[in-house]
């Protein structure tokens, strides 16, 4: 399924409207955004929808929240990180494995997140998978994964490109497909861990309240210096513990 500019998820469209205003200088670096009621009125959207888009912009490093000031525009995306390459359903498994329940398998145009992390040019078509990781009947995590454009993968990692085209079993994460297709291919990854809230849409997907605290893990996987997969993994309070491997 191809998602055109008119068919993209509403929160993505709203995200891009605000991101475009930031890049065009309507809201320059260091400036404070209008209050939620005023900004919602200016954009002609509901406050819950606006709050969801603002949360995504904050997670992607375009905005910061300052107590007593409000949401301000960042000078540049922050850098954070821990590193580990392993499908999340395996990483979070503690005795009983997690199942991957597909929510969406689509092709999307780039957003700021994928432009930044996958170096995707405007107009590119990026394969997008959204999945719930479920264990013992309870949703443990929400995973969103994007692959680099097909023409990039055909050059940099043709086995991964072929595996995606082969339409793997739907109960599979994109990172699991990449891992299986990468025998003999050296992968590196950079991941970041951020404290956040679920927000309305992801709260509904996970069966939790919108203000539930959560951990957001962003992940970029590369072959040499070329990013080929970018992901966001949302782990709400009560999700299985995620081990972090550190070495020197």
N, C-alpha and C positions, 0 to 999 in steps of 0.2 A: 504494500500500500504506500503510495507516494503522498506526502502531506505538502500541499502547496502553501504559498503565503497566506491564502484565504482560509485554509483548512487547519492551520497550525493551532495548537492548544491555546486558548485565550490568555492564559497566564504568560505564555511565551511571547505572544504579540504585545501584551502590556509591558513585559520586561524590556522588550526591544525598543518600545516607544520611549521609555524612560532612559535606557542606555543611550539611544540616539541623541536625546536631549543633552545628556552629559557630554558625549563626544563632540557635539556641535557647539558647546559652550553656553547653552541655556542655563545649565547648572555647572559652573566651572569648578576645578579642584579647590577644595577647602570651603566651598560654599555650603550653606545649610538648605536642605529641601524645605518647601512649604509644609505646613502641618498636614496630617492625613486628610482631615475634612476639606481643606482648601485644595490640596493636590487632587483628591478624588473628584472634586467639582470641576477643576480645570481640565482633567482628562476625560470626564464624563463616564466614570466607572464607579462601581460599588467599593466601599471601604474594605470589605473582606478580600475582594480580588486585588485591590491595590496593596493591601498588607502582605498578601502572598508573593506578589512580584517584588516588593521591597525586600522581603526576607531573602529571596533568591539573589537579588543584587548585592545584599550584604554578604551572603555566603560566598559569592564569586569575587569579592574584594573590591567592588565598585563603591560601596557605601560603608560607613561606620556609624555606630550609634554612640553618642556622647551624652552622658547623664546631664540633664538640665539644658542641653543645647538642641538635641534632636539628631536627625540623620544628616551626616555630612558626606560630601563627595571626596573620595580618596585621591591622592596624587598618583598612586600606582598600586597594582595588586600586591597583597602581602605574600610572603613566602613562609611556609610552615612545612613540617614534614616528619614522617617516619617511613620506612621502606620495607615492603614485603610483597612478593608476587605470589598470590595464591587465590583461587576463586573464593569469594566470600562465603559461599555455602559450605565449603570445606573448612575455612578458617574459623567459622563460628560453631561448627559441629562439636558437640560435647557428648559423645556416646551415640545418641540418635542423630542421624544426618538430617540436614534441612532440605526441603524440597523447593524447587524453583517453580513458582506459579506465574506464567506469563500474563501481563496485563496489556502490553502493547508491543507490537513489532511493526516498525514504520520506517520511513525515510524522511528526514527533516532537513530544512535549510539551517545554516549555522546561526548560533546565538553568540553573544559575547564569550560565554564559557567555552564553546567549542572553537571559536575563532582564536581565543587565547591559548587553549591547551592542545588543540589539534592543528593549529596554523591553517585552518580551513578558510579558503577565499569565499567572498560573497558569491552566492549562487550555487555553491557546491551542494551535493546531495550526500548526506551522512546517514548511515544506517543507525537507527535508535531502537534500543530494547529497554523496556520498563518491566520490572518483575518484582513480585513479593517472594521473600524467603520465608517459608512456613515450616514450623516444627511443632509436632504434637497438637495440630489444629490451630495454633496461634501464629499470627504474623510476627516474625522476629525482626525483619528489616525490609526496607524498600530500596531497590537497586535500579539506577538509571545508567545505561552504558551507550556510548557512541563510538562507532568505528570511523577511522579516517576515510576519506573519499575512495571509492573503488579503484580509480586510476592510480592513486598513491599506493594502495595496498598491492596492486598487481606488480608494481616495481619493487617495493620494499619488502613485502611479505606475501608472495603469491599463494602460499599454502593457506594462510589465514583468509585471504580473499576467496579462494576456492571453497573453503569450509563454510564461509558465510553464504555463498551462492548456493551451496548444496542443501540449504534449508534444513539445518540440524533439528533434532527433536525439540519441540517447543519448551519442554521442561529443562532447559539448559541456560546457563548464563553465558554472556558473550566472552567473559574472561575464561570460562572453562573451555569454550571453543578455541580461543587463542592458545591456551596452554596445551591442548591436545594437538594443535597444528604446529607447535613450535619446537618439536624435537630437533635438536641440532642448531636451533636459532637462539642466539643470545639476546635475552630481554633484560631491560632495566626499567625501574619504575620509581616514581616519586609520589608520595601520598601525604596528604595533610589531614589533620584532625581538628575539628572545630566544635565547640559547644553551641547549640542553637535550640530552636523550638520547631515542632513539626509543621505548624501552619495548617490551614483549613483543609486543603486538598489532600495533602499527605496524611493528615490525621484521619480523614475519612478512609483512605486506602488501607491504613494500618489498624483501623478500628480503635483509635485513640482520640483524646481531646486535642484541639488545635494547639493549646498551650502546653502540651506535654514536652518536657525537656528531652533533648536527643543529642546524639553525637553524629556529626556529618563527617564522613570520610571522602575526600576527593582523591582521585587516583589517575595518574597518567602513565601509560606503558609505552616504551620506545624500543625500536630496533636501531641500534647505534644512536644517532641524534634525532631520528625521525619519530614523532609521536604517532602511534597507530590506534590507540584506544584511550578514551577518557571516560571516567565514571564518577558518579556521586552515589554513595551508599548512606542511607539514613537509618540509624539504629536508635530506637526510642528507649526510654527508661524501661528496664526489665529485659532487654535483649540479652542474649548470651554474651559472656565476656569475650572480648577480642584480644588475643595475645599479640604483643608487640615485640618483634625481634630487633635488638640493637647489637651492633658489632663495630669494631674499629680495625 
